[in-house]
Amino acid sequence: MRTSPLPKFVRQNRRQKKRVKEAWRKPRGIDNKQRVQKGGTGKLPKIGFRTPKSTRNLSNGGKIVVLVTNEKELNSVPVGCLVRFSSTLGKRKRIVFLKQAKEKKLVVVNG
């Protein structure tokens, strides 16, 4: 398990141009120093930087977040977990699921 924090992936020219935001963009230019991974240009995201399995799908409070897409999944959520509704869930079903979650005393993250 990794003990050091993940590096901050910085967008190219972030320090030079005020209009460039912090959101990561993949460097694509043919002469791009960051794409060639020259020293001092910042780290590129790679597979090895993935979060540890022990902390995946956890909220900031350390509780498990369960994605719910249908009623069967909502009924199988254990007590103490947080519920996150799928983005494809419609308004009508979302209202029904919110009521069921309140009855089961589940906390909904994006309700």
C-alpha positions as CSV (number, residue, x, y, z in Angstrom):
1,M,0.0,0.0,0.0
2,R,1.3,3.4,-0.9
3,T,2.0,5.8,1.9
4,S,3.0,8.9,0.0
5,P,0.2,11.0,-1.5
6,L,-0.4,11.1,-5.2
7,P,1.4,13.7,-7.2
8,K,-0.5,16.7,-8.5
9,F,-0.8,16.4,-12.2
10,V,-0.3,19.9,-13.6
11,R,-1.4,21.1,-17.0
12,Q,1.2,22.3,-19.4
13,N,1.9,26.1,-19.2
14,R,-0.3,26.4,-16.1
15,R,2.2,28.7,-14.4
16,Q,2.8,30.8,-17.4
17,K,-0.7,31.6,-18.5
18,K,-3.4,32.9,-16.2
19,R,-6.3,31.8,-18.4
20,V,-5.2,28.1,-18.3
21,K,-7.1,26.3,-15.5
22,E,-5.8,23.5,-13.4
23,A,-7.9,20.8,-15.1
24,W,-5.6,18.1,-16.6
25,R,-5.2,17.9,-20.3
26,K,-3.0,15.3,-22.1
27,P,-0.1,17.0,-23.8
28,R,-0.3,16.3,-27.6
29,G,2.2,18.6,-29.4
30,I,5.1,17.1,-31.4
31,D,7.7,19.2,-29.6
32,N,5.9,19.0,-26.2
33,K,8.5,18.6,-23.4
34,Q,5.9,17.2,-21.0
35,R,4.8,14.5,-23.4
36,V,8.4,13.4,-24.0
37,Q,8.7,13.4,-20.1
38,K,11.6,15.7,-19.9
39,G,12.8,16.5,-16.4
40,G,11.0,19.3,-14.4
41,T,7.9,19.4,-16.6
42,G,5.6,17.5,-14.2
43,K,4.3,14.0,-13.9
44,L,1.9,12.3,-16.4
45,P,-1.0,10.2,-15.0
46,K,-0.2,6.5,-15.4
47,I,-1.6,3.1,-14.3
48,G,0.7,2.9,-11.3
49,F,-0.8,6.0,-9.7
50,R,-4.2,4.4,-9.1
51,T,-5.6,4.6,-5.6
52,P,-5.2,1.6,-3.3
53,K,-7.9,-1.0,-3.3
54,S,-8.5,-0.5,0.4
55,T,-9.6,3.2,-0.2
56,R,-11.5,2.8,-3.5
57,N,-15.2,3.6,-3.6
58,L,-15.0,5.3,-0.2
59,S,-16.4,8.7,0.7
60,N,-14.3,11.3,2.5
61,G,-15.8,10.1,5.7
62,G,-14.6,6.5,5.1
63,K,-18.0,5.0,4.3
64,I,-18.7,2.8,1.2
65,V,-20.6,4.5,-1.6
66,V,-23.0,2.1,-3.5
67,L,-24.2,3.0,-7.0
68,V,-27.9,2.2,-7.4
69,T,-29.6,1.8,-10.8
70,N,-32.8,-0.2,-9.9
71,E,-35.0,-1.2,-7.0
72,K,-33.4,-4.6,-6.5
73,E,-30.0,-2.9,-5.9
74,L,-31.5,-0.4,-3.5
75,N,-33.0,-3.2,-1.4
76,S,-29.7,-5.0,-1.2
77,V,-27.7,-2.0,0.1
78,P,-26.4,-2.8,3.6
79,V,-27.0,-0.4,6.5
80,G,-24.3,2.2,7.0
81,C,-23.4,2.6,3.4
82,L,-24.0,5.8,1.3
83,V,-26.3,5.5,-1.7
84,R,-25.6,7.3,-5.1
85,F,-28.3,7.1,-7.7
86,S,-27.3,6.5,-11.3
87,S,-27.3,9.4,-13.7
88,T,-29.6,7.5,-16.1
89,L,-32.3,7.2,-13.4
90,G,-35.4,9.2,-14.2
91,K,-37.1,11.8,-12.1
92,R,-40.1,9.7,-11.3
93,K,-38.1,6.6,-10.1
94,R,-35.7,8.9,-8.2
95,I,-38.5,10.3,-6.1
96,V,-39.7,6.7,-5.3
97,F,-36.2,5.6,-4.5
98,L,-35.7,8.6,-2.2
99,K,-38.8,7.6,-0.2
100,Q,-37.6,4.0,0.1
101,A,-34.1,5.2,1.2
102,K,-35.6,7.4,3.9
103,E,-37.6,4.5,5.2
104,K,-34.4,2.3,5.4
105,K,-32.6,5.3,6.9
106,L,-30.0,5.4,4.2
107,V,-28.0,8.5,3.3
108,V,-28.3,9.6,-0.4
109,V,-25.3,11.4,-1.8
110,N,-26.9,12.9,-4.9
111,G,-30.6,13.0,-4.0
